[in-house]
Amino acid sequence: MKYRTIVADPPWPLKWRMSPSVGTRHLDYATLPIAEIAAFPILELADDACNLFLWTTNGFLPEALGIVRLWKFEYHMLWTWCKPTGMGAHPRNATEHIVLASRGSVRQELDRRAPQTLNWLACPTEGHSHKPDVFLDLIERISPPPRLELFARRNRLGWDTWGNEALEHISLEATP
């Protein structure tokens, strides 16, 4: 199946810096090298007209933009999640981003009567790497099905998923 909407939240090879206490923190999931993230078969999964929503941290933004180009998508903008707390030294890192990109001509599912969506949203955190559901709610409002979430941590009605924590709806045997 080819997807018109792909959301990916890859396990970036996070390195804790700046604080001895944080530097020893154990993540509850395995990370992947950049080369393995880049090798995911997005070209085989994406429709000729597809929106990509790629989660990244501030530290991996340059790599995320490179992967977007490698996957043959065109960058449009960043969508920023503003968190109430942060990590690191000063200034504290209290944002994550979704790189919005597309290929081909994807129609926007806009309801002109709905409130405008800004490119940032302030939401509480619910645990390390857990993304607020409101982002998927908004993606559903603006991007067409069929939809796929890669590196999914939970299942969502109407979406196919792939990841270690969600029921996998698709097989990615070509992945590293």
N, C-alpha and C positions, 0 to 999 in steps of 0.2 A: 504494500500500500504506500502511496505517496501522500505526504502531509502538507497542508496549507499553512499550518501553524506549528512551530516547534519551539518549545521552551527547554532550555538546558541550564542546569545548575551544577557544573562540573566540580569535582573535588580538587580544586587547585592545590598545588603542592605547598601549602601554607607553612611558613617558617615563622615561629614566634620570635620576635626580636624586642630589644629595648628593656626587658624586665626579666630578671632571673626567675621570679615566681611564675610568670606567664610562659617563659621559655621552656619550662619543663612540663607544661600542660599536655595532657594526652587527648587526642581527638578521638571521638567515638566512631570514626569511619576511616577507611583507607583513602589516601590521596593518590593522584596520578601525576606523572610527569607531563609537562606541557606537550611533548611530542605525542604522547598517547591520547591526550584530549583532542589534539589536532587530527589524529588518525581516525576518529569516529566517522562512520560512513554516512555523513550528513547528505552528501550528494545523491546517495541512493535512496534516502528517506524523504528528501524535500521535493515537493511538486515544483514544476517550472515557475509557478507563481506561489511564493511562500514567504511568510513572515517568520523571522527568527528573533527570539527573545533570549539573550545569553547573559546569565547572571555573572557578575565578576566583583571582586573586591578592588579597592583603590590600588593596591599593590600589583594586581595582575591586569589592570586596564590595558596597558600596551600589548600584552600577549593576547588578550581577548579581541582587540581590534585586528591583530594579525590573523587570528583564527577565523574571524568573520570573513576577511578577504580570501583566505585559503579555502573556505567552504563556499566561495563564489556568491557571497551576499554583499549588498551595498549598505554601508552604514548610514543611518538616518539621525539618531540622537541617543542620548542617555536618559534613562528613567531612574531616578534616584530614590532609594529608601533611606529616610532620615530616622535614625534610631535615638532613643532617649539617653542611651549610655554608649560608651565607646571603649576602645582598647588602645594600648600603647602609651607613648609619652605625650608630649604636648605639641601641637594640638592633638587631642584624642581622635582616633579614627572611628567615626560614628555614622558612616554611610556605606551602603552597598549599591551597586548599579545593575541595571539591565541594559545591555546594548541592544537597541532596536535596529534591525536590519531587514532587508527584504531582497528578493530576486523576482524578476518578472513583475507583472502588474497584478497586485492583490487588492481586491476591493475592500474598502473599509466599511465595517458594520457600524456605522455611526447613527445614533438616534439624536437628531438635532434638538429634541426637547430635553434630553438628559443633561445634567450638570456637566460643565466642561471638566475634563481630566487634565491636570497639570502634569509636568514631567518630574514631579517629586511628590512624595507622600510620607508623612510622619506616622509611624506605626510602632507599637511596642514590640520588644523582642520576646520570643517564647522559648528560647534555648538556642544553643550554638547551631548555626546553619539552617535553622527552621525559618522558612520564608512565610510572611503573612498571606493568608488566603485571598486577601483583597486584591493582590496583584493578578492572580489567576482569574478572579471575578472580572477585573477590568480587561484582561486579555481576551476573555470570552466575549466581552461587549464589542471589541474592536477588530477581532481577527477571526476569519472563518474556519470551520471544520473542514476536513478532519484534523484533529489536534493530537500532538504527541508531547509528553514531558519526559525528557531524558534525565537520568540521575534522580528519579523521583523518590521521595521518601514516603509517599502515601498515594493511594488511588484517588481518582476524581471521576465522577460520573461524566460520561461523554468523552473522555480522553483515553488514549492508549498511553501506557507507561512502560518505562524500562528503568530499573535501578535496584539496588540491593535491599531496600526497605519496602518497596511496593510490589504488589502482584504484577509480574511482568506480562504485558499483553503482546509484546513483540520480542523476537529473538534477534540479537545482534551478533551473530557468529563471526562476522567479518571484523569485529572490533578487537583491539589488543587484549 
